[in-house]
Amino acid sequence: MNISEFRSKHKKGFAPASRYSVSWHGNLLYPESITLPSRSYSVFTHSLFGSIVQYPYRETYNDNIVMTFPEVADGSVRMFWEDASWAVPLGAALPHVVNTGVANLVITQEDTSNRNIGEYNVFGAYVIGIVPSNLGYGMMNETSKVQVMIKYYRYQYG
């Protein structure tokens, strides 16, 4: 297939992987990179008579959402996420603080004209890890980053 044939099959173009924004409890954020939420389906295998048939019966939401942010000189990005770790106050497990009925994390994918082309409404999202980047004396041309891992109950794409 030549390039003209390939382009004719995709007349609307492709969604750029570098255009997105994140809203966390109403705060608009722009991570440097993000891992989108995913799901799979558990299946029941029925093979009593005839061929083997699999029936989906449950959604399973996998993996964590991982976002990487460039750190600001005053450390405010790290402090923002430290304050956002409200799901584990003082080391106590409090399941009632995770509201699974509210989309508290919204990931919006945009085209090159900043138009919304897709939105992930993530329900029951909470921080499970804050990982700073490695630092070293030989890293003169690098900048500090903060990586945040989010666990969630479910998401809807639309």
N, C-alpha and C positions, 0 to 999 in steps of 0.2 A: 504494500500500500504506500503510495507516495504522499507527500505532505498535503497536497491539494485535496486528495480523497479524505484524508484524516480530518482536515479542517471542515470539509463539507458535512461530515457526520456530527460535528460539534459547533453548529452555527452560533449558538448562544455564548460560546466561550466556556471558560472554567472559573470556578470560585477560587479566588486567591487565598492562599494559606496564611497570608500575613495581615489580614484585615479583620480584626475582631476587637470587641471590648467586653469588659466584665463588670457586672453590677453586683456588689456584695452588700446586702442590707442597705441599698440605696446609694452606696458610694461607688462612683464610676472609676474603674481602674483599667490600666492598659499594660498587661503583663508582656514581657519580652517573648515568652513562649508559653504554650498551654497544651495539656493533653486533654482531649475532649472525653466526656463520659461515654460509656459503652454498656451494652447489654447482650445477653445471650438467652437462649431458651432451653429449659430442661425438657426432655422428651421421654415419653413412655413408649417402650417397644412392645408391639403386639405381634406375636408370631404363632398363635394357636392354630389357625387354618390358613393355608396358602402362603403367600409371600410375606416377608417381614415389613411391617408398617410402623412408622414412628409418629406419635401424636404429641405436639407441644402442649404442655400443661402449666408451665410457670415461667415467668420472666425472672432472670437473675441479673442484677446490676453489678457489674464487675469493676475492678480497678479503682484507682483513686484519680481524681482530677488533680493534676500537678501544674502549678503555675510558677514561672520564674520572673522575678522583678529585679530591675537594676536598683541598687541601693542608692539613696540620696546621701549627700555629705553629712547631714545631721542625724542619720540613722532612723529617720521617721518611717520608712517602709517597714523595717523590722518591728518598730514599736507599734505600728498599726496592726500588724498580724499578731503580735503578742497580746494586744488588747482584744483582738477578735477571737482569741482562744477561750471564749466564755463557756464552752460546753464541758470543761473540766475545771471548775473553780476550786482552788485549794486542794487539788488531788482527789476530790470526791466525785464519784459517778452519779450524775443527776440526769437520768433519761428524759425527764419531763422538760428539760430546757431545749431539746431538739424537736422542733415543730415540723412534723412530716407533712403537714397540710399546707405549708407555705413555701413558695419558690423564693428562697432567700438568696439564691445565686442565679444570675441570668447571664448566659454567654451569648453574645450577639455576633454573628458572622456578617461581614459587610462586603459589598463589591467595591470597585475602585472609585465609585462616585459616592461612597459612604451610605449607600442604601442597604437596608436590612434584607439579607437574602436567606437568613435562617436564625432561629433562636432556640437555645437550650434552656428550658426552665427547670432548674434543679431544686428539688424539694428535700428538706431536712438536711441541708449541707452544714458541715461543721469541720473545723480545722483538726487534723490529726497529727500534723507534723510541720515544723518550721525548721528548714535546713539552710544555714548560711553557706556561701561558697567557701572553698578553701582559700586561704591567704598565704602568701609566701614572699620572701624578699626578692625573688627572681621574677615576680609578676608585675613588672613596671608598666606594661601596656594594658593591663587588665583592670576591670572595675569590679567592685564588690556586688554580689547578687544575693537575693533572698529567694529560696524556693519554698513554696507552701503546698502541702498536700491536704486535699479536701476529701472527706468521705461523704456519702450522700445516701438517701433512702431510695429515691427514684428520680427520673427526669422525663420531660416531655419535649419533643422536638416539634417545632412548628414555624 
